[in-house]
Amino acid sequence: MRDAANESGVADRIRFLGFVTDDDLLRLYNACDLFVFPSYYEGFGLPALEAMACGRAVVCSSASALPEVVDGAAILADPASMEEMARAMADLLLDSELRGRMERLGLRRAAHFNWHDTAARTLEVFHEVAERSAPLVEAVGSPTMARR
């Protein structure tokens, strides 16, 4: 990455930040013109959602969970295609109407997610799994007995 940055012709404008605090991350999201997330694999895609919650237009990967997470509120591109990624970025940077529309859609999409609902749904899954495994534990005996 550093070699590519040095060869880019704009190396003086590229910064490798490493770890950033949550406060700094919020400032970075709010300072950007758009957020680009060319991930090959995401379990969920929280960074794209965080950028949307900050009102930023998003270009993200068409792979993994991201299309479902952004649900039409981001420009999707093949992460293996520099041309597709560059075109999506240029479209948002050069078309202020498109960028504004994606920012509005992103804010609406991000509003569908919150930590309280996520925790409640996760707890529901835990309860379902526990209820399904209860007959198994009864048939085998206590977990302690099953290990003996």
N, CA, C and O atoms as a GROMACS GRO file, in nm:
protein
  592
    1MET      N    1   0.082  -0.118   0.000
    1MET     CA    2   0.000   0.000   0.000
    1MET      C    3   0.087   0.126   0.000
    1MET      O    4   0.060   0.222  -0.073
    2ARG      N    5   0.190   0.125   0.081
    2ARG     CA    6   0.277   0.243   0.088
    2ARG      C    7   0.351   0.264  -0.044
    2ARG      O    8   0.370   0.378  -0.088
    3ASP      N    9   0.394   0.154  -0.108
    3ASP     CA   10   0.460   0.166  -0.238
    3ASP      C   11   0.364   0.224  -0.341
    3ASP      O   12   0.401   0.311  -0.420
    4ALA      N   13   0.240   0.175  -0.341
    4ALA     CA   14   0.140   0.226  -0.435
    4ALA      C   15   0.113   0.373  -0.408
    4ALA      O   16   0.099   0.451  -0.503
    5ALA      N   17   0.107   0.412  -0.282
    5ALA     CA   18   0.086   0.553  -0.247
    5ALA      C   19   0.203   0.638  -0.298
    5ALA      O   20   0.182   0.745  -0.354
    6ASN      N   21   0.325   0.589  -0.279
    6ASN     CA   22   0.443   0.663  -0.324
    6ASN      C   23   0.448   0.678  -0.475
    6ASN      O   24   0.498   0.778  -0.527
    7GLU      N   25   0.396   0.579  -0.546
    7GLU     CA   26   0.396   0.583  -0.692
    7GLU      C   27   0.275   0.656  -0.750
    7GLU      O   28   0.266   0.673  -0.872
    8SER      N   29   0.183   0.698  -0.666
    8SER     CA   30   0.056   0.754  -0.713
    8SER      C   31   0.066   0.895  -0.770
    8SER      O   32  -0.022   0.937  -0.845
    9GLY      N   33   0.168   0.966  -0.734
    9GLY     CA   34   0.177   1.105  -0.778
    9GLY      C   35   0.111   1.201  -0.680
    9GLY      O   36   0.124   1.323  -0.695
   10VAL      N   37   0.042   1.148  -0.581
   10VAL     CA   38  -0.021   1.232  -0.479
   10VAL      C   39   0.017   1.184  -0.338
   10VAL      O   40  -0.060   1.202  -0.244
   11ALA      N   41   0.133   1.124  -0.326
   11ALA     CA   42   0.177   1.066  -0.199
   11ALA      C   43   0.176   1.169  -0.086
   11ALA      O   44   0.153   1.133   0.030
   12ASP      N   45   0.201   1.296  -0.117
   12ASP     CA   46   0.202   1.398  -0.014
   12ASP      C   47   0.063   1.424   0.044
   12ASP      O   48   0.050   1.492   0.146
   13ARG      N   49  -0.041   1.372  -0.021
   13ARG     CA   50  -0.179   1.390   0.026
   13ARG      C   51  -0.237   1.264   0.088
   13ARG      O   52  -0.355   1.261   0.125
   14ILE      N   53  -0.157   1.159   0.100
   14ILE     CA   54  -0.205   1.031   0.154
   14ILE      C   55  -0.146   1.011   0.293
   14ILE      O   56  -0.026   1.028   0.314
   15ARG      N   57  -0.233   0.975   0.389
   15ARG     CA   58  -0.190   0.950   0.526
   15ARG      C   59  -0.234   0.811   0.568
   15ARG      O   60  -0.349   0.773   0.546
   16PHE      N   61  -0.144   0.736   0.628
   16PHE     CA   62  -0.176   0.606   0.687
   16PHE      C   63  -0.190   0.630   0.836
   16PHE      O   64  -0.090   0.651   0.905
   17LEU      N   65  -0.312   0.626   0.886
   17LEU     CA   66  -0.339   0.667   1.023
   17LEU      C   67  -0.321   0.557   1.126
   17LEU      O   68  -0.294   0.586   1.242
   18GLY      N   69  -0.337   0.431   1.087
   18GLY     CA   70  -0.334   0.325   1.187
   18GLY      C   71  -0.460   0.334   1.273
   18GLY      O   72  -0.566   0.374   1.225
   19PHE      N   73  -0.447   0.297   1.400
   19PHE     CA   74  -0.562   0.300   1.491
   19PHE      C   75  -0.606   0.443   1.514
   19PHE      O   76  -0.524   0.532   1.535
   20VAL      N   77  -0.738   0.464   1.510
   20VAL     CA   78  -0.794   0.594   1.546
   20VAL      C   79  -0.900   0.573   1.653
   20VAL      O   80  -0.968   0.470   1.655
   21THR      N   81  -0.914   0.669   1.740
   21THR     CA   82  -1.016   0.661   1.845
   21THR      C   83  -1.154   0.676   1.783
   21THR      O   84  -1.167   0.719   1.668
   22ASP      N   85  -1.257   0.643   1.859
   22ASP     CA   86  -1.394   0.660   1.810
   22ASP      C   87  -1.422   0.807   1.778
   22ASP      O   88  -1.488   0.837   1.679
   23ASP      N   89  -1.374   0.897   1.862
   23ASP     CA   90  -1.395   1.040   1.837
   23ASP      C   91  -1.328   1.084   1.707
   23ASP      O   92  -1.386   1.158   1.628
   24ASP      N   93  -1.205   1.038   1.685
   24ASP     CA   94  -1.135   1.072   1.562
   24ASP      C   95  -1.203   1.009   1.441
   24ASP      O   96  -1.211   1.071   1.334
   25LEU      N   97  -1.252   0.887   1.457
   25LEU     CA   98  -1.324   0.822   1.347
   25LEU      C   99  -1.447   0.902   1.308
   25LEU      O  100  -1.475   0.919   1.190
   26LEU      N  101  -1.520   0.950   1.406
   26LEU     CA  102  -1.638   1.033   1.379
   26LEU      C  103  -1.597   1.160   1.304
   26LEU      O  104  -1.665   1.201   1.210
   27ARG      N  105  -1.488   1.221   1.345
   27ARG     CA  106  -1.440   1.342   1.276
   27ARG      C  107  -1.400   1.310   1.131
   27ARG      O  108  -1.427   1.388   1.040
   28LEU      N  109  -1.336   1.196   1.111
   28LEU     CA  110  -1.295   1.157   0.975
   28LEU      C  111  -1.416   1.132   0.886
   28LEU      O  112  -1.420   1.178   0.772
   29TYR      N  113  -1.516   1.060   0.938
   29TYR     CA  114  -1.638   1.039   0.859
   29TYR      C  115  -1.700   1.173   0.819
   29TYR      O  116  -1.740   1.192   0.704
   30ASN      N  117  -1.707   1.264   0.915
   30ASN     CA  118  -1.772   1.392   0.889
   30ASN      C  119  -1.690   1.485   0.802
   30ASN      O  120  -1.744   1.580   0.745
   31ALA      N  121  -1.560   1.460   0.789
   31ALA     CA  122  -1.474   1.546   0.708
   31ALA      C  123  -1.464   1.500   0.563
   31ALA      O  124  -1.418   1.576   0.477
   32CYS      N  125  -1.506   1.377   0.534
   32CYS     CA  126  -1.486   1.324   0.399
   32CYS      C  127  -1.596   1.369   0.303
   32CYS      O  128  -1.707   1.400   0.346
   33ASP      N  129  -1.564   1.371   0.175
   33ASP     CA  130  -1.664   1.401   0.072
   33ASP      C  131  -1.746   1.277   0.040
   33ASP      O  132  -1.865   1.288   0.008
   34LEU      N  133  -1.684   1.161   0.049
   34LEU     CA  134  -1.753   1.034   0.032
   34LEU      C  135  -1.671   0.926   0.100
   34LEU      O  136  -1.552   0.945   0.128
   35PHE      N  137  -1.735   0.815   0.127
   35PHE     CA  138  -1.668   0.704   0.194
   35PHE      C  139  -1.660   0.588   0.097
   35PHE      O  140  -1.760   0.548   0.038
   36VAL      N  141  -1.540   0.532   0.082
   36VAL     CA  142  -1.518   0.422  -0.012
   36VAL      C  143  -1.473   0.300   0.069
   36VAL      O  144  -1.379   0.307   0.149
   37PHE      N  145  -1.543   0.188   0.046
   37PHE     CA  146  -1.519   0.068   0.126
   37PHE      C  147  -1.513  -0.053   0.032
   37PHE      O  148  -1.613  -0.123   0.016
   38PRO      N  149  -1.396  -0.078  -0.031
   38PRO     CA  150  -1.385  -0.187  -0.130
   38PRO      C  151  -1.351  -0.322  -0.067
   38PRO      O  152  -1.256  -0.388  -0.111
   39SER      N  153  -1.425  -0.362   0.032
   39SER     CA  154  -1.397  -0.485   0.106
   39SER      C  155  -1.435  -0.609   0.027
   39SER      O  156  -1.536  -0.611  -0.043
   40TYR      N  157  -1.353  -0.713   0.039
   40TYR     CA  158  -1.385  -0.841  -0.024
   40TYR      C  159  -1.475  -0.926   0.065
   40TYR      O  160  -1.552  -1.008   0.015
   41TYR      N  161  -1.466  -0.907   0.197
   41TYR     CA  162  -1.549  -0.984   0.288
   41TYR      C  163  -1.581  -0.903   0.412
   41TYR      O  164  -1.493  -0.845   0.476
   42GLU      N  165  -1.707  -0.898   0.444
   42GLU     CA  166  -1.754  -0.833   0.565
   42GLU      C  167  -1.859  -0.920   0.629
   42GLU      O  168  -1.949  -0.969   0.561
   43GLY      N  169  -1.849  -0.938   0.758
   43GLY     CA  170  -1.953  -1.010   0.829
   43GLY      C  171  -2.080  -0.927   0.837
   43GLY      O  172  -2.190  -0.982   0.835
   44PHE      N  173  -2.065  -0.796   0.846
   44PHE     CA  174  -2.182  -0.708   0.850
   44PHE      C  175  -2.162  -0.583   0.766
   44PHE      O  176  -2.248  -0.553   0.683
   45GLY      N  177  -2.057  -0.510   0.784
   45GLY     CA  178  -2.036  -0.387   0.707
   45GLY      C  179  -2.062  -0.261   0.787
   45GLY      O  180  -2.113  -0.162   0.733
   46LEU      N  181  -2.028  -0.264   0.914
   46LEU     CA  182  -2.051  -0.150   1.002
   46LEU      C  183  -1.987  -0.020   0.953
   46LEU      O  184  -2.051   0.084   0.965
   47PRO      N  185  -1.865  -0.020   0.898
   47PRO     CA  186  -1.807   0.106   0.853
   47PRO      C  187  -1.893   0.179   0.749
   47PRO      O  188  -1.907   0.301   0.755
   48ALA      N  189  -1.951   0.106   0.656
   48ALA     CA  190  -2.038   0.170   0.557
   48ALA      C  191  -2.160   0.232   0.625
   48ALA      O  192  -2.201   0.343   0.591
   49LEU      N  193  -2.217   0.160   0.719
   49LEU     CA  194  -2.334   0.210   0.790
   49LEU      C  195  -2.299   0.331   0.876
   49LEU      O  196  -2.377   0.426   0.885
   50GLU      N  197  -2.182   0.329   0.939
   50GLU     CA  198  -2.138   0.444   1.020
   50GLU      C  199  -2.122   0.568   0.932
   50GLU      O  200  -2.163   0.678   0.971
   51ALA      N  201  -2.063   0.551   0.814
   51ALA     CA  202  -2.046   0.665   0.723
   51ALA      C  203  -2.182   0.719   0.681
   51ALA      O  204  -2.202   0.840   0.674
   52MET      N  205  -2.277   0.629   0.653
   52MET     CA  206  -2.412   0.672   0.615
   52MET      C  207  -2.478   0.750   0.728
   52MET      O  208  -2.544   0.850   0.704
   53ALA      N  209  -2.459   0.703   0.851
   53ALA     CA  210  -2.517   0.770   0.967
   53ALA      C  211  -2.461   0.911   0.984
   53ALA      O  212  -2.525   0.997   1.044
   54CYS      N  213  -2.342   0.934   0.931
   54CYS     CA  214  -2.280   1.067   0.934
   54CYS      C  215  -2.319   1.150   0.812
   54CYS      O  216  -2.270   1.261   0.793
   55GLY      N  217  -2.407   1.096   0.729
   55GLY     CA  218  -2.455   1.171   0.613
   55GLY      C  219  -2.360   1.170   0.496
   55GLY      O  220  -2.363   1.262   0.414
   56ARG      N  221  -2.277   1.069   0.485
   56ARG     CA  222  -2.182   1.061   0.376
   56ARG      C  223  -2.230   0.964   0.270
   56ARG      O  224  -2.285   0.859   0.301
   57ALA      N  225  -2.208   1.001   0.144
   57ALA     CA  226  -2.236   0.910   0.033
   57ALA      C  227  -2.133   0.799   0.039
   57ALA      O  228  -2.017   0.821   0.075
   58VAL      N  229  -2.175   0.678   0.003
   58VAL     CA  230  -2.089   0.561   0.018
   58VAL      C  231  -2.075   0.487  -0.114
   58VAL      O  232  -2.173   0.465  -0.186
   59VAL      N  233  -1.951   0.450  -0.145
   59VAL     CA  234  -1.921   0.354  -0.251
   59VAL      C  235  -1.869   0.232  -0.177
   59VAL      O  236  -1.773   0.242  -0.100
   60CYS      N  237  -1.932   0.118  -0.200
   60CYS     CA  238  -1.883  -0.001  -0.132
   60CYS      C  239  -1.887  -0.121  -0.224
   60CYS      O  240  -1.942  -0.118  -0.334
   61SER      N  241  -1.828  -0.226  -0.175
   61SER     CA  242  -1.815  -0.351  -0.247
   61SER      C  243  -1.951  -0.414  -0.275
   61SER      O  244  -2.044  -0.406  -0.195
   62SER      N  245  -1.960  -0.476  -0.390
   62SER     CA  246  -2.080  -0.551  -0.424
   62SER      C  247  -2.071  -0.694  -0.372
   62SER      O  248  -2.153  -0.779  -0.408
   63ALA      N  249  -1.973  -0.720  -0.287
   63ALA     CA  250  -1.950  -0.854  -0.234
   63ALA      C  251  -2.000  -0.866  -0.091
   63ALA      O  252  -2.022  -0.766  -0.022
   64SER      N  253  -2.017  -0.988  -0.047
   64SER     CA  254  -2.045  -1.023   0.091
   64SER      C  255  -2.177  -0.963   0.139
   64SER      O  256  -2.275  -0.959   0.064
   65ALA      N  257  -2.180  -0.916   0.264
   65ALA     CA  258  -2.303  -0.867   0.325
   65ALA      C  259  -2.334  -0.723   0.290
   65ALA      O  260  -2.443  -0.674   0.320
   66LEU      N  261  -2.242  -0.653   0.226
   66LEU     CA  262  -2.259  -0.510   0.204
   66LEU      C  263  -2.383  -0.473   0.122
   66LEU      O  264  -2.453  -0.379   0.160
   67PRO      N  265  -2.413  -0.540   0.012
   67PRO     CA  266  -2.534  -0.502  -0.062
   67PRO      C  267  -2.661  -0.508   0.024
   67PRO      O  268  -2.749  -0.423   0.011
   68GLU      N  269  -2.669  -0.607   0.110
   68GLU     CA  270  -2.786  -0.619   0.197
   68GLU      C  271  -2.787  -0.509   0.302
   68GLU      O  272  -2.893  -0.453   0.333
   69VAL      N  273  -2.672  -0.477   0.357
   69VAL     CA  274  -2.664  -0.374   0.461
   69VAL      C  275  -2.700  -0.237   0.404
   69VAL      O  276  -2.780  -0.166   0.464
   70VAL      N  277  -2.644  -0.200   0.292
   70VAL     CA  278  -2.669  -0.066   0.237
   70VAL      C  279  -2.803  -0.058   0.163
   70VAL      O  280  -2.859   0.051   0.151
   71ASP      N  281  -2.854  -0.170   0.114
   71ASP     CA  282  -2.987  -0.180   0.056
   71ASP      C  283  -3.024  -0.063  -0.037
   71ASP      O  284  -3.125   0.004  -0.015
   72GLY      N  285  -2.943  -0.041  -0.138
   72GLY     CA  286  -2.974   0.062  -0.237
   72GLY      C  287  -2.934   0.203  -0.198
   72GLY      O  288  -2.956   0.297  -0.275
   73ALA      N  289  -2.876   0.221  -0.080
   73ALA     CA  290  -2.839   0.354  -0.034
   73ALA      C  291  -2.690   0.383  -0.053
   73ALA      O  292  -2.636   0.475   0.009
   74ALA      N  293  -2.624   0.305  -0.138
   74ALA     CA  294  -2.483   0.326  -0.169
   74ALA      C  295  -2.460   0.281  -0.312
   74ALA      O  296  -2.539   0.205  -0.368
   75ILE      N  297  -2.354   0.329  -0.371
   75ILE     CA  298  -2.314   0.283  -0.503
   75ILE      C  299  -2.229   0.158  -0.483
   75ILE      O  300  -2.129   0.160  -0.412
   76LEU      N  301  -2.270   0.048  -0.546
   76LEU     CA  302  -2.197  -0.078  -0.536
   76LEU      C  303  -2.102  -0.094  -0.652
   76LEU      O  304  -2.133  -0.056  -0.765
   77ALA      N  305  -1.985  -0.150  -0.625
   77ALA     CA  306  -1.886  -0.175  -0.730
   77ALA      C  307  -1.808  -0.301  -0.695
   77ALA      O  308  -1.795  -0.339  -0.579
   78ASP      N  309  -1.758  -0.364  -0.798
   78ASP     CA  310  -1.676  -0.484  -0.781
   78ASP      C  311  -1.544  -0.443  -0.716
   78ASP      O  312  -1.471  -0.362  -0.772
   79PRO      N  313  -1.512  -0.498  -0.598
   79PRO     CA  314  -1.389  -0.457  -0.530
   79PRO      C  315  -1.261  -0.497  -0.606
   79PRO      O  316  -1.154  -0.443  -0.579
   80ALA      N  317  -1.273  -0.590  -0.699
   80ALA     CA  318  -1.156  -0.633  -0.776
   80ALA      C  319  -1.136  -0.545  -0.900
   80ALA      O  320  -1.036  -0.561  -0.971
   81SER      N  321  -1.228  -0.455  -0.927
   81SER     CA  322  -1.220  -0.371  -1.045
   81SER      C  323  -1.189  -0.226  -1.008
   81SER      O  324  -1.275  -0.152  -0.961
   82MET      N  325  -1.063  -0.187  -1.031
   82MET     CA  326  -1.026  -0.048  -1.005
   82MET      C  327  -1.109   0.047  -1.091
   82MET      O  328  -1.145   0.156  -1.047
   83GLU      N  329  -1.140   0.005  -1.213
   83GLU     CA  330  -1.217   0.089  -1.304
   83GLU      C  331  -1.357   0.115  -1.248
   83GLU      O  332  -1.405   0.228  -1.249
   84GLU      N  333  -1.424   0.009  -1.199
   84GLU     CA  334  -1.558   0.026  -1.142
   84GLU      C  335  -1.554   0.114  -1.018
   84GLU      O  336  -1.637   0.203  -1.002
   85MET      N  337  -1.458   0.089  -0.932
   85MET     CA  338  -1.447   0.170  -0.810
   85MET      C  339  -1.421   0.317  -0.845
   85MET      O  340  -1.485   0.407  -0.791
   86ALA      N  341  -1.328   0.340  -0.936
   86ALA     CA  342  -1.295   0.478  -0.976
   86ALA      C  343  -1.415   0.547  -1.040
   86ALA      O  344  -1.440   0.665  -1.015
   87ARG      N  345  -1.489   0.474  -1.123
   87ARG     CA  346  -1.606   0.533  -1.189
   87ARG      C  347  -1.713   0.569  -1.086
   87ARG      O  348  -1.773   0.676  -1.094
   88ALA      N  349  -1.737   0.481  -0.989
   88ALA     CA  350  -1.835   0.509  -0.885
   88ALA      C  351  -1.794   0.630  -0.802
   88ALA      O  352  -1.878   0.714  -0.768
   89MET      N  353  -1.666   0.639  -0.768
   89MET     CA  354  -1.616   0.754  -0.692
   89MET      C  355  -1.632   0.881  -0.773
   89MET      O  356  -1.679   0.983  -0.721
   90ALA      N  357  -1.594   0.876  -0.900
   90ALA     CA  358  -1.605   0.995  -0.985
   90ALA      C  359  -1.751   1.038  -1.000
   90ALA      O  360  -1.781   1.157  -0.998
   91ASP      N  361  -1.841   0.941  -1.016
   91ASP     CA  362  -1.984   0.974  -1.029
   91ASP      C  363  -2.032   1.054  -0.908
   91ASP      O  364  -2.102   1.154  -0.924
   92LEU      N  365  -1.995   1.011  -0.790
   92LEU     CA  366  -2.039   1.080  -0.669
   92LEU      C  367  -1.970   1.215  -0.650
   92LEU      O  368  -2.032   1.311  -0.606
   93LEU      N  369  -1.842   1.221  -0.684
   93LEU     CA  370  -1.769   1.346  -0.666
   93LEU      C  371  -1.809   1.453  -0.767
   93LEU      O  372  -1.810   1.572  -0.736
   94LEU      N  373  -1.841   1.410  -0.888
   94LEU     CA  374  -1.871   1.506  -0.995
   94LEU      C  375  -2.019   1.540  -1.009
   94LEU      O  376  -2.054   1.642  -1.069
   95ASP      N  377  -2.107   1.457  -0.952
   95ASP     CA  378  -2.251   1.479  -0.964
   95ASP      C  379  -2.308   1.510  -0.825
   95ASP      O  380  -2.341   1.419  -0.750
   96SER      N  381  -2.318   1.639  -0.793
   96SER     CA  382  -2.362   1.678  -0.659
   96SER      C  383  -2.507   1.635  -0.632
   96SER      O  384  -2.542   1.609  -0.517
   97GLU      N  385  -2.589   1.628  -0.735
   97GLU     CA  386  -2.727   1.582  -0.716
   97GLU      C  387  -2.729   1.434  -0.675
   97GLU      O  388  -2.801   1.396  -0.582
   98LEU      N  389  -2.651   1.353  -0.744
   98LEU     CA  390  -2.641   1.211  -0.710
   98LEU      C  391  -2.585   1.195  -0.570
   98LEU      O  392  -2.637   1.116  -0.491
   99ARG      N  393  -2.479   1.268  -0.538
   99ARG     CA  394  -2.418   1.259  -0.406
   99ARG      C  395  -2.519   1.297  -0.298
   99ARG      O  396  -2.530   1.228  -0.196
  100GLY      N  397  -2.593   1.405  -0.319
  100GLY     CA  398  -2.695   1.447  -0.223
  100GLY      C  399  -2.803   1.342  -0.204
  100GLY      O  400  -2.847   1.316  -0.092
  101ARG      N  401  -2.847   1.281  -0.314
  101ARG     CA  402  -2.949   1.176  -0.306
  101ARG      C  403  -2.897   1.056  -0.227
  101ARG      O  404  -2.969   1.001  -0.143
  102MET      N  405  -2.772   1.016  -0.253
  102MET     CA  406  -2.715   0.902  -0.181
  102MET      C  407  -2.695   0.935  -0.033
  102MET      O  408  -2.711   0.847   0.052
  103GLU      N  409  -2.660   1.058  -0.002
  103GLU     CA  410  -2.647   1.098   0.139
  103GLU      C  411  -2.781   1.088   0.211
  103GLU      O  412  -2.788   1.039   0.323
  104ARG      N  413  -2.888   1.135   0.147
  104ARG     CA  414  -3.021   1.127   0.207
  104ARG      C  415  -3.066   0.982   0.224
  104ARG      O  416  -3.118   0.944   0.329
  105LEU      N  417  -3.046   0.902   0.120
  105LEU     CA  418  -3.083   0.760   0.129
  105LEU      C  419  -3.002   0.688   0.238
  105LEU      O  420  -3.055   0.604   0.311
  106GLY      N  421  -2.875   0.723   0.248
  106GLY     CA  422  -2.789   0.663   0.349
  106GLY      C  423  -2.835   0.696   0.491
  106GLY      O  424  -2.836   0.610   0.578
  107LEU      N  425  -2.872   0.821   0.513
  107LEU     CA  426  -2.922   0.860   0.645
  107LEU      C  427  -3.048   0.781   0.680
  107LEU      O  428  -3.064   0.734   0.793
  108ARG      N  429  -3.138   0.767   0.583
  108ARG     CA  430  -3.261   0.689   0.607
  108ARG      C  431  -3.229   0.543   0.636
  108ARG      O  432  -3.288   0.482   0.726
  109ARG      N  433  -3.136   0.487   0.559
  109ARG     CA  434  -3.101   0.346   0.578
  109ARG      C  435  -3.036   0.325   0.715
  109ARG      O  436  -3.071   0.231   0.786
  110ALA      N  437  -2.944   0.412   0.753
  110ALA     CA  438  -2.875   0.400   0.881
  110ALA      C  439  -2.974   0.410   0.998
  110ALA      O  440  -2.952   0.350   1.103
  111ALA      N  441  -3.081   0.485   0.980
  111ALA     CA  442  -3.180   0.501   1.086
  111ALA      C  443  -3.252   0.370   1.118
  111ALA      O  444  -3.314   0.360   1.224
  112HIS      N  445  -3.245   0.272   1.030
  112HIS     CA  446  -3.309   0.142   1.054
  112HIS      C  447  -3.230   0.057   1.154
  112HIS      O  448  -3.280  -0.046   1.199
  113PHE      N  449  -3.110   0.098   1.188
  113PHE     CA  450  -3.023   0.020   1.275
  113PHE      C  451  -2.995   0.097   1.403
  113PHE      O  452  -2.966   0.217   1.400
  114ASN      N  453  -3.004   0.027   1.515
  114ASN     CA  454  -2.960   0.087   1.641
  114ASN      C  455  -2.916  -0.026   1.734
  114ASN      O  456  -2.956  -0.141   1.717
  115TRP      N  457  -2.835   0.008   1.832
  115TRP     CA  458  -2.776  -0.094   1.919
  115TRP      C  459  -2.881  -0.162   2.005
  115TRP      O  460  -2.868  -0.282   2.033
  116HIS      N  461  -2.983  -0.091   2.048
  116HIS     CA  462  -3.087  -0.151   2.133
  116HIS      C  463  -3.158  -0.264   2.058
  116HIS      O  464  -3.172  -0.375   2.110
  117ASP      N  465  -3.203  -0.236   1.936
  117ASP     CA  466  -3.271  -0.339   1.856
  117ASP      C  467  -3.178  -0.455   1.824
  117ASP      O  468  -3.219  -0.571   1.826
  118THR      N  469  -3.053  -0.423   1.793
  118THR     CA  470  -2.956  -0.528   1.762
  118THR      C  471  -2.936  -0.621   1.882
  118THR      O  472  -2.934  -0.743   1.867
  119ALA      N  473  -2.921  -0.563   2.000
  119ALA     CA  474  -2.904  -0.644   2.121
  119ALA      C  475  -3.029  -0.728   2.148
  119ALA      O  476  -3.018  -0.844   2.184
  120ALA      N  477  -3.147  -0.669   2.130
  120ALA     CA  478  -3.271  -0.743   2.154
  120ALA      C  479  -3.284  -0.860   2.057
  120ALA      O  480  -3.324  -0.970   2.097
  121ARG      N  481  -3.252  -0.838   1.931
  121ARG     CA  482  -3.260  -0.947   1.832
  121ARG      C  483  -3.158  -1.057   1.862
  121ARG      O  484  -3.187  -1.176   1.847
  122THR      N  485  -3.039  -1.016   1.903
  122THR     CA  486  -2.936  -1.115   1.939
  122THR      C  487  -2.982  -1.198   2.058
  122THR      O  488  -2.963  -1.320   2.059
  123LEU      N  489  -3.041  -1.134   2.156
  123LEU     CA  490  -3.092  -1.206   2.272
  123LEU      C  491  -3.202  -1.304   2.231
  123LEU      O  492  -3.208  -1.415   2.284
  124GLU      N  493  -3.288  -1.265   2.138
  124GLU     CA  494  -3.392  -1.355   2.088
  124GLU      C  495  -3.330  -1.481   2.026
  124GLU      O  496  -3.377  -1.592   2.049
  125VAL      N  497  -3.224  -1.462   1.948
  125VAL     CA  498  -3.156  -1.577   1.887
  125VAL      C  499  -3.098  -1.668   1.995
  125VAL      O  500  -3.110  -1.790   1.986
  126PHE      N  501  -3.036  -1.611   2.097
  126PHE     CA  502  -2.982  -1.690   2.207
  126PHE      C  503  -3.092  -1.773   2.273
  126PHE      O  504  -3.073  -1.891   2.302
  127HIS      N  505  -3.207  -1.710   2.298
  127HIS     CA  506  -3.318  -1.780   2.362
  127HIS      C  507  -3.369  -1.893   2.273
  127HIS      O  508  -3.398  -2.002   2.322
  128GLU      N  509  -3.381  -1.869   2.142
  128GLU     CA  510  -3.426  -1.973   2.049
  128GLU      C  511  -3.330  -2.093   2.051
  128GLU      O  512  -3.374  -2.208   2.056
  129VAL      N  513  -3.202  -2.065   2.048
  129VAL     CA  514  -3.102  -2.173   2.050
  129VAL      C  515  -3.110  -2.249   2.182
  129VAL      O  516  -3.104  -2.372   2.183
  130ALA      N  517  -3.124  -2.178   2.292
  130ALA     CA  518  -3.132  -2.243   2.423
  130ALA      C  519  -3.257  -2.330   2.431
  130ALA      O  520  -3.251  -2.441   2.485
  131GLU      N  521  -3.370  -2.284   2.378
  131GLU     CA  522  -3.494  -2.363   2.380
  131GLU      C  523  -3.481  -2.488   2.294
  131GLU      O  524  -3.530  -2.595   2.333
  132ARG      N  525  -3.417  -2.476   2.180
  132ARG     CA  526  -3.399  -2.592   2.092
  132ARG      C  527  -3.305  -2.696   2.153
  132ARG      O  528  -3.324  -2.816   2.132
  133SER      N  529  -3.206  -2.651   2.228
  133SER     CA  530  -3.109  -2.745   2.284
  133SER      C  531  -3.154  -2.802   2.416
  133SER      O  532  -3.094  -2.898   2.464
  134ALA      N  533  -3.259  -2.747   2.478
  134ALA     CA  534  -3.308  -2.798   2.607
  134ALA      C  535  -3.346  -2.946   2.599
  134ALA      O  536  -3.306  -3.022   2.687
  135PRO      N  537  -3.422  -2.991   2.498
  135PRO     CA  538  -3.454  -3.135   2.490
  135PRO      C  539  -3.329  -3.222   2.478
  135PRO      O  540  -3.326  -3.333   2.531
  136LEU      N  541  -3.229  -3.175   2.410
  136LEU     CA  542  -3.104  -3.251   2.394
  136LEU      C  543  -3.035  -3.267   2.528
  136LEU      O  544  -2.987  -3.376   2.561
  137VAL      N  545  -3.029  -3.160   2.606
  137VAL     CA  546  -2.964  -3.166   2.737
  137VAL      C  547  -3.041  -3.261   2.828
  137VAL      O  548  -2.981  -3.338   2.903
  138GLU      N  549  -3.177  -3.256   2.822
  138GLU     CA  550  -3.258  -3.346   2.905
  138GLU      C  551  -3.235  -3.492   2.866
  138GLU      O  552  -3.229  -3.579   2.952
  139ALA      N  553  -3.222  -3.519   2.736
  139ALA     CA  554  -3.202  -3.657   2.690
  139ALA      C  555  -3.066  -3.712   2.730
  139ALA      O  556  -3.054  -3.830   2.764
  140VAL      N  557  -2.965  -3.628   2.728
  140VAL     CA  558  -2.828  -3.672   2.760
  140VAL      C  559  -2.802  -3.666   2.910
  140VAL      O  560  -2.720  -3.740   2.962
  141GLY      N  561  -2.872  -3.579   2.977
  141GLY     CA  562  -2.847  -3.556   3.119
  141GLY      C  563  -2.782  -3.420   3.133
  141GLY      O  564  -2.774  -3.345   3.035
  142SER      N  565  -2.739  -3.388   3.247
  142SER     CA  566  -2.679  -3.257   3.268
  142SER      C  567  -2.549  -3.248   3.189
  142SER      O  568  -2.485  -3.350   3.164
  143PRO      N  569  -2.510  -3.128   3.150
  143PRO     CA  570  -2.384  -3.114   3.076
  143PRO      C  571  -2.266  -3.175   3.152
  143PRO      O  572  -2.174  -3.228   3.090
  144THR      N  573  -2.267  -3.166   3.283
  144THR     CA  574  -2.159  -3.224   3.363
  144THR      C  575  -2.159  -3.376   3.350
  144THR      O  576  -2.054  -3.437   3.337
  145MET      N  577  -2.279  -3.435   3.354
  145MET     CA  578  -2.291  -3.581   3.343
  145MET      C  579  -2.249  -3.628   3.203
  145MET      O  580  -2.189  -3.734   3.188
  146ALA      N  581  -2.280  -3.549   3.101
  146ALA     CA  582  -2.249  -3.588   2.964
  146ALA      C  583  -2.099  -3.596   2.942
  146ALA      O  584  -2.053  -3.675   2.859
  147ARG      N  585  -2.021  -3.518   3.014
  147ARG     CA  586  -1.876  -3.517   2.997
  147ARG      C  587  -1.809  -3.632   3.070
  147ARG      O  588  -1.695  -3.664   3.038
  148ARG      N  589  -1.873  -3.694   3.165
  148ARG     CA  590  -1.811  -3.799   3.247
  148ARG      C  591  -1.798  -3.929   3.174
  148ARG      O  592  -1.748  -4.026   3.229
   0.00000   0.00000   0.00000
